Amino acid sequence: MVEAGPPRPLAVRLGRTAAGFVDAIDQCGRLLVETGAVEEPYVAAMHERERSLTTHLGEGVAIPHGTTESRRFVRRSALVVVQFPGGVRWSDGGEVSLCVAIAAGARRADGSPDAAGAQHLGVLSALATVLMDPVRARELREAPDEATVDRLLRSVEEDR
């Protein structure tokens, strides 16, 4: 059974800096690799996705993720959160201070879809809901700790 809301972040890194959006995506991708969620080629696919369409959602948040073809490099569906308090100039010229990187579409050993892969839609829905509320959006961008990030993403479930 697929959980109704977004999955908990596999990893959260706060107070980071990045030289630009390429570096920020690299940091997110490396974190997905380090946590065992994806294989290394997924990181290149995250850059490919960014070249084709910006992952900046607005309100200082971007959702770096791979291409449809890169799903074969996903070992397990996951998300990681990386905060850049000083901001990062994104590919579309906007300013991003929080990245929620998504790895979705994994398959089980028997070839069937990983039910958690469907949760990326829950993540996008949760982020959209948080971003529509300027107070929550600011709290997410400025979160002082992992618990705050988790609480804000999970608060969407309570609103339903």
C-alpha positions as CSV (number, residue, x, y, z in Angstrom):
1,M,0.0,0.0,0.0
2,V,1.4,3.4,-0.9
3,E,1.6,6.0,1.8
4,A,-0.8,8.9,1.3
5,G,1.7,11.6,1.9
6,P,5.3,12.3,1.0
7,P,8.0,9.9,2.2
8,R,10.4,11.1,4.9
9,P,13.6,12.5,3.5
10,L,16.4,9.9,3.4
11,A,18.9,12.7,4.2
12,V,18.8,16.4,5.1
13,R,21.8,18.7,4.8
14,L,21.4,22.3,6.1
15,G,23.6,25.3,5.8
16,R,25.4,24.4,2.6
17,T,26.9,26.6,-0.1
18,A,27.2,26.0,-3.8
19,A,29.1,27.8,-6.6
20,G,26.0,27.6,-8.8
21,F,23.1,25.3,-9.8
22,V,25.5,22.7,-11.3
23,D,27.3,22.4,-8.0
24,A,24.0,22.3,-6.1
25,I,22.7,19.5,-8.3
26,D,26.0,17.6,-7.9
27,Q,25.6,17.9,-4.1
28,C,22.1,16.5,-4.3
29,G,23.1,13.7,-6.6
30,R,26.1,12.7,-4.5
31,L,23.8,12.5,-1.5
32,L,21.4,10.2,-3.4
33,V,24.4,8.1,-4.4
34,E,25.9,8.0,-0.9
35,T,22.6,7.0,0.7
36,G,22.3,4.1,-1.8
37,A,19.1,5.4,-3.5
38,V,20.7,5.7,-7.0
39,E,23.6,4.6,-9.0
40,E,26.2,7.2,-10.2
41,P,24.8,7.7,-13.8
42,Y,21.6,9.1,-12.2
43,V,23.5,12.3,-11.3
44,A,24.3,13.0,-15.0
45,A,20.6,12.4,-15.8
46,M,19.7,15.1,-13.2
47,H,21.8,17.6,-15.1
48,E,20.2,16.4,-18.4
49,R,16.8,17.1,-16.9
50,E,17.9,20.6,-15.8
51,R,19.1,21.3,-19.3
52,S,15.8,20.3,-20.8
53,L,13.5,22.0,-18.2
54,T,14.2,23.9,-15.1
55,T,13.4,22.2,-11.8
56,H,13.0,25.5,-10.0
57,L,9.4,25.6,-8.7
58,G,9.5,29.1,-7.3
59,E,9.5,30.4,-3.7
60,G,13.2,29.5,-3.6
61,V,12.7,25.7,-4.0
62,A,14.0,23.4,-6.8
63,I,13.3,19.7,-7.2
64,P,16.3,18.2,-9.0
65,H,15.5,14.8,-10.5
66,G,16.5,12.5,-13.3
67,T,14.9,11.8,-16.6
68,T,12.4,9.1,-17.4
69,E,15.2,7.0,-18.9
70,S,17.3,7.3,-15.8
71,R,14.8,5.3,-13.7
72,R,16.8,2.2,-14.3
73,F,19.5,3.7,-12.1
74,V,17.2,4.1,-9.1
75,R,17.7,1.4,-6.5
76,R,15.0,2.7,-4.2
77,S,12.6,5.7,-4.3
78,A,13.9,8.4,-2.0
79,L,14.2,12.1,-1.5
80,V,17.0,14.2,0.0
81,V,16.8,17.8,1.1
82,V,19.7,20.2,0.8
83,Q,19.5,23.8,2.1
84,F,21.5,26.7,0.7
85,P,20.8,29.7,2.9
86,G,22.9,32.1,0.8
87,G,21.0,31.1,-2.2
88,V,22.0,29.7,-5.6
89,R,21.4,31.3,-9.0
90,W,19.4,28.6,-10.8
91,S,19.3,27.7,-14.5
92,D,16.3,29.9,-15.1
93,G,17.9,32.9,-13.3
94,G,15.8,32.4,-10.2
95,E,17.2,32.2,-6.7
96,V,17.0,28.8,-4.9
97,S,17.7,28.2,-1.3
98,L,16.3,24.7,-0.9
99,C,16.6,21.6,-3.1
100,V,14.4,18.6,-2.6
101,A,16.0,16.0,-4.9
102,I,13.8,13.1,-5.9
103,A,14.7,9.6,-7.0
104,A,11.6,7.7,-8.1
105,G,10.6,4.9,-10.3
106,A,12.6,2.0,-8.9
107,R,11.6,-1.5,-9.6
108,R,11.7,-4.5,-7.3
109,A,13.9,-7.6,-8.0
110,D,10.9,-9.3,-9.7
111,G,10.6,-6.3,-12.1
112,S,7.3,-4.9,-10.6
113,P,7.1,-1.2,-9.9
114,D,8.3,0.0,-6.5
115,A,5.1,1.3,-4.8
116,A,7.2,4.0,-3.2
117,G,7.9,5.3,-6.7
118,A,4.4,6.6,-6.9
119,Q,5.2,8.8,-3.9
120,H,7.1,11.3,-6.0
121,L,3.7,12.7,-6.9
122,G,3.0,12.9,-3.1
123,V,6.2,14.9,-2.7
124,L,5.3,17.3,-5.5
125,S,1.8,17.7,-4.1
126,A,3.2,18.4,-0.6
127,L,5.7,20.9,-1.9
128,A,3.1,22.7,-4.0
129,T,0.8,22.9,-0.9
130,V,3.7,24.2,1.3
131,L,4.7,26.7,-1.4
132,M,1.2,28.1,-1.7
133,D,1.5,29.2,2.0
134,P,4.1,31.9,2.2
135,V,4.7,31.3,5.9
136,R,5.3,27.6,5.5
137,A,7.4,28.2,2.3
138,R,9.7,30.6,4.3
139,E,9.8,28.1,7.2
140,L,10.9,25.3,4.8
141,R,13.6,27.5,3.2
142,E,14.9,28.6,6.6
143,A,14.5,25.4,8.5
144,P,17.0,25.2,11.4
145,D,17.0,21.4,11.7
146,E,15.9,18.1,10.1
147,A,12.9,17.8,12.3
148,T,11.5,21.1,11.0
149,V,11.9,20.0,7.4
150,D,10.2,16.7,8.1
151,R,7.4,18.4,10.1
152,L,6.7,20.9,7.3
153,L,6.6,18.2,4.6
154,R,4.4,16.0,6.8
155,S,2.1,18.9,7.8
156,V,0.4,18.5,4.4
157,E,-1.1,15.2,5.5
158,E,-2.7,16.9,8.5
159,D,-4.3,19.4,6.2
160,R,-6.0,16.7,4.1
